[in-house]
Amino acid sequence: MKKLIQPIVAIAAIWSLGMSVSLAEDISGTAWQVDFFDDFDRFDPKNWQDQQVFVNGEDHCYVPDNQFNTREVSDGTLKLRVVDLGEKRPCDIVSKKGVKHPDTQYVAGRIASKNRKEFVKGRWTARLRVENSGQSGMFPAWWLLGALNNEPPVQEPDEIVCWPMYGSGEIDIFEHHGDGGPDHYAARAIKSNGACDDGDWQALMLVQEASLDDYHEYSVEWLGGDVIYRLDGVEVYRNEGMSDALSEPFFAILNFAKINDSAISDDWVMEVDWVKHEYLP
């Protein structure tokens, strides 16, 4: 059983390396220590599980076990894809309210470290790239969710907290909304308004330019009272004073979603080189 431990949209220029805290150590000089690292030489079920959910009106069906090549691990990277099957097929996923996902011709991959690797605070980083960014409906993401969240799979008796209440908070480290054009991403914490399904997506959000076709390191860390977002080790944004409000255990999610009925014109692939978590001793 888990234990619970107690916008303004801006386009930000990257700060110089001299203005940010080093990736190797914090201001006090204490070195960060790695307590989880996956370089995807294989799909390790001790680290990840497929997650089949229907919570955002997705146009696709999440499928497990690399069906239709939706979460391939090869040549040292994880490839998450949205795949067009060419004709509609049944989707067996049901929402929390009991609504069955409609038949769809699209399938996609989503993995989560839920009940495998969950951490309080520290720093999460993934090195990843997205091909053909900027297509309508494209929605790849690298993000965290509170470990007491009540969305599937519900595997422990304390997984009863509704989003985005404490215990089911959300931090988006990298989220690309293709409808907004290529080569940008959002980073944010969801501000809870104090009720189930009532979160503010923009109050604590940054929109940042980046060349998404190239590999970058996207990270979030808790340092002092703040939550800090980095691109390739350089601070690009921080949620000031939010550290304690986001102090529950979190698990990580990597997924590629399709959020409207636009056709897929090119390959939709998010390729992940590695994921790690670090802590300050």
CORSULWO-V974332 format. One record per residue. OMEGA is omega in whole degrees, -180 to 180 (999 if undefined). D_LAST is the distance of its C-alpha to the last C-alpha in whole Angstrom. Layout:
omega,d_last
OMEGA,D_LAST
OMEGA,D_LAST
This chain:
omega,d_last
-180,24
175,21
-180,20
-180,20
177,17
999,19
164,34
-179,35
-179,34
169,33
-170,34
171,31
179,31
179,28
177,27
-179,27
-179,24
-177,24
-175,24
177,20
-179,17
174,16
-175,15
-176,13
177,11
-175,11
-178,14
-179,12
178,11
-177,8
172,8
179,7
-180,7
176,10
174,11
177,14
177,17
180,21
172,23
167,26
172,28
173,29
-174,29
-180,27
173,27
-179,24
-170,22
168,25
173,28
180,31
180,32
-177,35
177,35
-172,38
-174,37
-179,38
-177,41
179,40
-177,43
174,42
174,41
-179,38
-177,38
166,36
179,36
175,37
179,41
176,42
-176,40
175,38
-177,34
170,35
-177,32
177,34
174,34
177,30
172,30
175,30
175,33
-173,33
161,37
-174,40
176,43
-179,46
177,48
176,52
-177,53
177,51
178,50
174,49
-173,45
-176,44
180,41
179,42
178,40
-180,39
176,42
180,44
-180,45
177,46
179,45
175,48
-178,49
177,48
-177,48
176,45
-175,42
-180,38
177,35
177,32
-179,28
176,26
-178,22
-179,23
173,23
180,21
-179,18
-174,17
172,14
177,13
-175,12
179,10
174,12
177,15
170,18
173,21
-173,24
176,27
178,31
179,34
171,37
-177,40
175,38
179,40
-177,43
179,44
-178,42
-175,39
175,35
-175,33
173,29
-168,25
-177,24
178,22
180,23
-169,22
177,22
180,25
-175,27
177,31
-180,32
-3,33
174,32
-170,31
179,30
-173,29
-179,31
179,28
-171,28
-173,31
-179,29
176,31
-6,30
179,29
-179,28
-172,25
178,23
-180,25
-178,24
172,25
178,23
-178,25
178,23
180,26
-178,30
177,33
-174,36
-180,39
180,42
-180,40
-177,41
166,39
170,36
175,34
176,31
171,30
-174,26
159,26
175,25
178,27
179,28
175,30
171,33
179,33
179,35
177,35
-180,35
180,35
179,33
-176,33
-170,32
-175,33
-175,32
-171,28
170,29
165,29
-170,32
175,31
175,33
176,32
-169,34
179,33
179,35
175,33
171,29
174,26
-179,23
-175,22
170,19
179,17
174,14
-179,13
-174,13
-180,14
-172,17
171,18
-169,18
179,18
-178,20
171,21
-177,23
175,23
-177,20
179,22
176,22
-176,25
172,24
171,22
-174,23
176,22
-175,21
-174,21
-177,17
178,18
-180,21
-174,19
177,16
172,18
178,17
166,18
-175,20
178,21
170,25
-179,27
172,31
-176,34
173,36
-167,40
170,41
-173,44
176,48
178,48
176,49
-176,46
177,48
178,45
175,42
-176,39
165,36
-177,33
-174,31
-179,27
178,26
175,23
175,20
171,16
179,13
178,10
174,6
-178,4
999,0
